[in-house]
């Protein structure tokens, strides 16, 4: 009986560990996409997002946040 309880606890504990790791990594809700205008106003976050996008282009390059951060960077550069 005790063995069965331990086996069923493994998936629960694994799920909790994964959730806490994703939270610690700063993974945002996919619905929380920041706009071009937001990235234009937040230079440090724009730079951080662009660095992440450029470091992993196969994974992040075409995500909405990467596209918006890139457009904001272009807008800021063309305005100065």
Residue, then its C-alpha position, 0 to 999 in steps of 0.5 A: x500500500x505504501x509503495x502505491x502511494x509513493x508512485x502516485x506522488x511522483x507525478x504530482x511532485x514532478x508537476x509542482x517542481x516544473x511549475x516552480x521552475x517555470x515561475x522562477x525562470x520568469x515565464x509569463x502567461x502567453x496571453x501577456x504579449x507586450x506591444x511595440x509601444x510598451x517596448x518603446x517605453x521600456x528600454x531595459x526590458x526591450x534589450x533583455x527581450x532582444x538578447x533572449x531572442x537573438x541568443x535562441x533564434x530557433x526558439x524565440x525569434x518569431x514569437x510575438x514578443x520578439x517581433x514587437x521588441x524588434x519593431x520597437x528597437x527599429x522605431x526608437x533608432x529611426x526616431x533618434 
